[in-house]
Amino acid sequence: MNALLALAAWLPALIFPAATFSQLRTAIRATDRSAISVTTWALFGLANLGALALARPESPIAWLQAGVGFGVTAALDFAIVAVASSASSN
């Protein structure tokens, strides 16, 4: 059971950045970025930064999981904002 819980704890740290990276890659490849909601992705980024600030991990591994799950995802969220904003300014 402990092994299952340890694996489950890594799922958000792996899935959130992977899903967000997939969206970033799609946004970069898109020829029309007008449908990308800058507001939504900026709010996702702020929410992830807030979750990172509120996280109270009790071990170094948990800090790593929170940093990857929330910090990396926030950076990717803001990268999507930058990609979408650069398209709207052209």
N, C-alpha and C positions, 0 to 999 in steps of 0.2 A: 504494500500500500504506500509506503514512503517513497518508493521509486516512482510510482505513478504520480504522486503529489509533486515530486521534484520535476518530473517531465512537464506536468501541467503548469508549473510556475514559469517555465521557459516559453510556453506557447504565446502569450502576449508579446514577449520580448522579441520573438521571431516573426510572428504573423503581422503585427502592426507595421513595423518598418518595411516588411516585404510587400504588403498590400499598398502602402503609400509609395514605395519606390515604383511599383507597377504603374500607378497613376501618374507619377512624374515622368516615367518613360513614355507613356501614352501622350502626355501633354507636350513633351518635347518633339515627338514625331508628328503631332497633329499639324495640319496645314491651316485649320481654322480653330482658333482657341477661344472664340467668343462665347462658347457655352461653359467655359470653366468659371466657376464662381470664386472670385478672389476673396470675397467676404467669408464664404464658408471655409475655405482652406486656411485663411488667416485665423479664424476662430478655432479651428481644429488645432492649429499650432499653439495658440494661447492656452487652450485647454490642456494640451500635452505638457506645456511648460508648468502650468498650475499643478497638474498631477505629479510632475517630477518634484516640484517644490514641497508638495504635501506628503510625498512618499516618506515613510519612516522604516526603511529596511533594517533588519536586525543582523544581517551578515554581509560580508563582502560580495558574495554571490548575488544576494538580493539587491545590493546597490548596483551591480552590473546589470541585472535584469531591468531595474527601473531606469537606469541610464540609457540602455539600448531601447527599451520599450517606449519610453516617453521622450527622452532627449533626442535620440536619432530620428524618431518619428516627427518631432516638432521641427527639426532642421529640414527634413524632407517636405513637410507641409509648407514651410516658408519658401522652399525652392520652387514648389508649384506656384505659389503666389508670385514669385519673381518671374517665372516663365510666362504666366498668364498676363501679368502686368506689362511685360516687355512687348507682348503681342498687341495689347490694346493701345500702347503708346506709338506704334508705328503707323 
